[in-house]
Amino acid sequence: MVPDIGFKHLNAIVSLARFGSFIAAASYLGISQPGLSRIIQQSEKKLGAGLFIRGSRTVSLTAAGHEFLPFAERMIDEFTRHTEKLKAAHDAFDARLTIATLMSVSHLVLPMALLEFARAYPQVFVEIREGVVSTINEEVRSGLVDFGIGNPDEPPSGVTAESVMEEAFFAVLPQGHPLAHHDVLQLVDVKDAPMVSMPVESGLRRAIDAAAAGVGVNFIHGVVTNQYSSLFGFVANGLGMAILPASVLPPADDSNFVVRPINPTITRRIGVMHLADRPLSAASEAFLRTLRPLLIDAIGGSRKSAFNASRPVVGSPAERRQ
C-alpha cells in the first residue's frame, strides 16, 4: 500500500532537514514546535522508517532520511512548478534574481544549476555577483542581493544562514608530479613544492595558509590567480600543484591531473545566507531547490566520498545549538 504522505508531510521533512532544529523549522513553517513534531512522527509512521535522529540540541538525518530527502525535495519542486503554471508566470516569480557567491561555487556547480533553472523558469533573469566572503556578507546585509552563498560561520547582524555544508580540501597535481605517488599527501611534504593559489584575500587561501602554519610550514605560492580556469591551466602545464575544495575538483577522468586527499584535513563550511526579516522569494526558493542537490553531489560525490572526506551539515551553528 502506498503511504498516505501529503505536501504537509513532505514540506515538514524538508524544512526540518534544512534547519536541523525543530524550533527553527517550526518558525519557518509558521506552526508550533509540537505541531511540527506530530507531523514528523506521522510521516515516519506512515513511511515505516525513522527519518531523523533527535539529539538534545540538534536534529540530523538517518540513513533512511538521507535517502528519502531528495525525493521529498523533488516532489515539492514538482508541486510548486505545476501550481505556478496555473498562475501567470510573471505574477508567480520576480523577473530578476540576484545572487552573491564564492568564486569556487560559481566555477562548476552554479553553471549546472543555472542551466537547469533556466529550462524550468525561462522568464527569470539571474545576475551572479562573484566575490570573497567579506563582499558577499556585505551584499547580503545591505539587501543588494536576494541571497548569498558563502561562509556562514560569522554572518553579519540581521543575516541568517541555512543549508550549511562542510567540505574537505584535496591536493590537485599535474601528471608526473614528484608527489603524485603518495596515496595521501602530508602537508609537510608540500613545503618545498611550488603552488598555484588564489589571492591572499580569498577564504580558500587563508584556510590553506592557516593549515600550513599549524604544522609549522610555509607554502611557496609561486603563481597566484583569481580565476579557476587559469589555475587549472597553470597546474596542467606543470607550474605547480593546488589545494582546492571538493566542489571544484576536475572530473575523475581528466588525465591532466592527479587528485589526492591531504593530512591533516582542511575543511570549509559554505551555506546560503539571506536577510532574516526578508523571506526568500519564490524564485530564490525554486533556484535553491535546483542548486542544493547539485552542490551536495559535488561535495560528497562518489569520487570524493571514496576518500571519506565530506559531509552535508544542515543548519548554521546557531540553528544547530537550538
C-alpha positions in Angstrom: 0.0 0.0 0.0 1.3 3.5 -0.9 1.8 5.6 2.2 -0.6 8.5 2.6 2.0 11.2 2.6 0.9 14.7 1.5 2.6 18.0 0.8 2.3 19.0 4.5 4.4 16.0 5.5 7.0 16.5 2.7 7.4 20.2 3.5 7.9 19.4 7.2 10.5 16.8 6.4 12.5 19.1 4.0 12.3 22.1 6.4 13.5 20.1 9.4 16.3 18.7 7.4 17.3 22.2 6.2 17.3 23.8 9.6 18.4 20.9 11.8 16.2 22.3 14.6 12.5 21.8 15.5 12.4 25.4 16.8 13.8 27.0 13.6 11.9 24.7 11.2 8.6 25.3 13.1 9.2 29.1 13.0 9.9 28.9 9.3 6.7 26.9 8.6 4.6 29.2 10.9 3.4 26.3 13.1 4.1 25.3 16.7 7.0 23.1 17.6 4.7 20.3 19.0 2.7 20.6 15.7 5.8 20.0 13.7 6.8 17.1 15.9 3.5 15.5 15.3 3.7 15.8 11.6 7.2 14.3 11.5 6.1 11.4 13.7 3.1 10.8 11.4 5.4 10.9 8.4 7.8 8.4 10.0 4.9 6.1 11.0 3.4 6.2 7.5 6.7 5.5 5.8 7.7 2.8 8.3 11.1 4.3 8.9 12.8 6.8 11.2 14.0 9.8 9.2 15.6 11.9 12.0 18.0 11.4 14.9 16.8 13.6 17.8 19.7 14.9 19.8 19.5 17.2 22.9 20.0 20.3 20.7 20.3 19.1 17.2 18.4 17.0 14.7 20.1 15.1 11.9 19.0 12.7 9.2 19.2 8.9 9.5 20.4 6.8 6.5 16.7 6.4 5.5 16.3 10.2 5.9 19.2 10.9 3.5 17.7 8.5 1.0 14.2 10.0 1.2 15.1 13.7 1.3 16.0 14.1 -2.4 12.6 12.6 -3.3 10.8 14.9 -0.9 12.5 17.9 -2.4 11.7 16.8 -5.9 8.1 16.3 -5.1 7.8 19.8 -3.5 9.6 21.2 -6.5 7.2 19.5 -8.9 4.2 20.5 -6.9 5.4 24.1 -6.8 6.1 24.3 -10.5 2.8 22.8 -11.5 0.8 25.1 -9.2 2.7 28.1 -10.5 1.7 27.1 -14.1 -1.8 27.8 -13.0 -0.9 31.4 -12.4 0.6 34.0 -14.8 4.3 33.2 -15.0 5.4 36.8 -14.3 3.0 37.1 -11.3 4.4 33.9 -9.8 8.1 34.9 -9.9 10.1 38.1 -9.7 11.6 38.9 -13.1 15.1 39.2 -11.6 17.2 37.1 -9.2 20.5 38.4 -7.9 22.9 36.0 -6.2 26.3 36.7 -4.5 28.5 33.7 -4.5 32.0 32.5 -3.8 34.0 32.1 -7.0 34.7 28.4 -6.2 30.9 27.7 -6.2 30.4 29.5 -9.5 33.2 27.6 -11.2 31.4 24.2 -11.7 28.2 23.8 -9.6 26.5 27.1 -10.3 26.5 26.8 -14.2 24.8 23.4 -13.9 22.2 24.9 -11.6 21.6 27.9 -13.8 21.1 25.7 -16.9 18.6 23.5 -15.2 16.8 26.5 -13.6 16.6 28.4 -16.9 14.8 25.4 -18.5 12.2 25.4 -15.9 11.9 29.2 -15.4 13.0 31.0 -18.6 11.2 34.2 -17.5 13.6 34.8 -14.6 16.7 36.9 -15.3 19.6 35.8 -13.0 22.5 38.0 -12.1 25.6 36.4 -10.5 28.0 38.5 -8.4 31.2 36.6 -7.6 33.3 37.7 -4.7 35.2 36.9 -1.5 33.5 36.3 1.9 33.6 39.9 3.1 32.0 41.1 -0.2 29.3 38.5 -0.1 28.4 39.3 3.6 28.1 43.0 2.8 25.9 42.5 -0.3 23.6 40.2 1.7 23.5 42.5 4.7 22.7 45.6 2.5 19.9 43.8 0.6 21.7 44.2 -2.7 21.2 40.5 -3.5 18.4 38.1 -2.9 20.8 35.7 -1.1 24.4 34.8 -0.9 26.5 31.6 -1.0 29.4 32.0 1.3 30.9 31.3 4.8 28.1 31.0 7.3 30.1 30.9 10.5 30.1 34.7 11.3 27.1 36.2 9.4 26.5 39.9 9.7 23.9 41.2 12.1 20.4 40.5 10.7 21.6 37.8 8.4 20.6 34.1 8.8 22.3 31.1 7.3 20.8 27.8 6.2 21.7 24.7 4.1 25.2 24.7 5.6 27.6 22.1 4.3 31.1 21.1 5.1 33.6 20.0 2.5 37.2 18.8 2.6 40.1 20.1 0.5 42.3 18.0 -1.8 45.6 18.3 -3.5 45.5 18.6 -7.3 48.7 17.8 -9.0 49.8 17.6 -12.7 50.5 14.2 -14.1 54.1 13.2 -13.3 54.5 15.5 -10.3 57.1 14.2 -7.8 54.4 13.9 -5.0 51.8 12.2 -7.2 52.9 8.8 -6.0 51.6 9.5 -2.5 48.2 7.9 -1.6 47.7 10.6 1.0 49.6 13.8 0.8 51.0 15.1 4.1 51.1 18.9 4.3 54.7 18.9 5.5 55.6 17.2 2.2 54.3 20.2 0.3 56.5 22.8 2.0 59.1 22.9 -0.9 56.6 22.3 -3.8 55.6 25.4 -5.8 51.9 26.0 -5.6 49.3 27.7 -7.8 47.0 29.6 -5.5 44.1 32.0 -5.2 44.8 35.6 -3.9 45.7 36.1 -0.2 42.3 37.8 0.5 40.3 34.7 -0.5 38.9 32.4 2.2 40.5 29.4 0.5 44.0 30.8 0.6 43.6 31.8 4.3 42.4 28.3 5.2 45.3 26.7 3.4 47.9 29.0 4.9 46.4 28.5 8.4 46.7 24.8 8.0 50.3 25.0 6.8 51.1 27.2 9.8 49.5 24.6 12.0 52.1 22.0 11.0 55.0 24.6 11.0 55.5 25.1 7.3 55.1 28.0 4.8 53.8 27.1 1.4 55.5 28.5 -1.8 52.8 30.3 -3.7 54.7 30.5 -6.9 51.7 31.5 -9.1 48.6 33.5 -7.9 45.4 33.9 -9.9 41.8 34.7 -9.2 40.4 32.6 -11.9 39.9 28.8 -11.6 40.1 28.2 -15.3 43.6 29.8 -15.3 44.5 27.9 -12.1 43.8 24.6 -13.7 45.6 25.6 -16.8 48.7 26.5 -14.8 48.6 23.2 -12.9 48.1 21.1 -16.0 51.2 22.8 -17.5 53.4 21.9 -14.6 53.7 25.3 -12.9 52.8 23.9 -9.5 50.1 22.0 -7.5 47.0 23.4 -5.9 44.9 22.6 -2.8 41.2 23.0 -3.5 37.8 22.2 -2.0 35.9 19.1 -3.3 33.3 21.0 -5.2 36.0 22.5 -7.5 37.9 19.3 -8.4 38.4 18.3 -12.0 36.4 15.3 -13.4 37.8 12.0 -12.3 38.5 11.0 -15.9 40.6 14.1 -16.6 44.1 12.7 -17.3 45.8 16.0 -16.8 45.5 15.8 -13.1 46.1 13.6 -10.1 43.9 14.3 -7.0 45.0 13.2 -3.6 43.5 13.6 0.0 45.6 15.6 2.4 46.6 15.2 6.0 45.8 16.9 8.3 42.4 17.5 6.7 41.5 21.0 5.7 37.7 21.8 5.6 35.5 24.8 5.0 31.8 25.5 5.6 29.5 27.1 3.0 25.9 28.0 3.3 23.0 30.1 2.0 22.6 33.4 3.7 19.8 35.9 3.5 18.2 38.7 5.5 16.4 37.3 8.5 13.5 39.6 8.2 13.1 39.2 4.4 11.8 35.7 3.4 13.3 34.2 0.3 11.3 34.9 -2.8 9.5 32.2 -4.8 12.3 32.5 -7.4 15.0 32.1 -4.8 13.3 29.1 -3.2 13.0 27.4 -6.7 16.6 28.1 -7.6 17.9 26.7 -4.3 15.8 23.5 -4.8 17.8 23.2 -8.0 21.2 24.1 -6.5 21.2 22.1 -3.3 21.3 18.6 -4.7 23.9 19.6 -7.2 26.1 21.1 -4.5 25.7 18.1 -2.2 26.6 15.8 -5.1 29.7 17.9 -5.9 30.8 18.0 -2.3 30.1 14.3 -1.5 30.0 12.6 -4.8 31.4 9.1 -5.5 34.9 10.3 -6.2 35.2 12.4 -3.1 33.3 10.1 -0.8 35.8 7.4 -1.6 38.2 9.4 0.5 35.5 9.7 3.2 36.1 13.4 3.2 33.0 15.5 3.0 29.6 15.6 4.6 26.5 17.9 4.4 25.7 19.7 7.7 22.2 21.1 7.8 21.8 24.3 9.8 24.0 27.2 10.9 26.0 26.9 14.2 23.3 29.0 15.9 20.5 26.8 14.5 22.2 23.6 15.5 22.5 24.9 19.0 18.7 25.3 19.3 
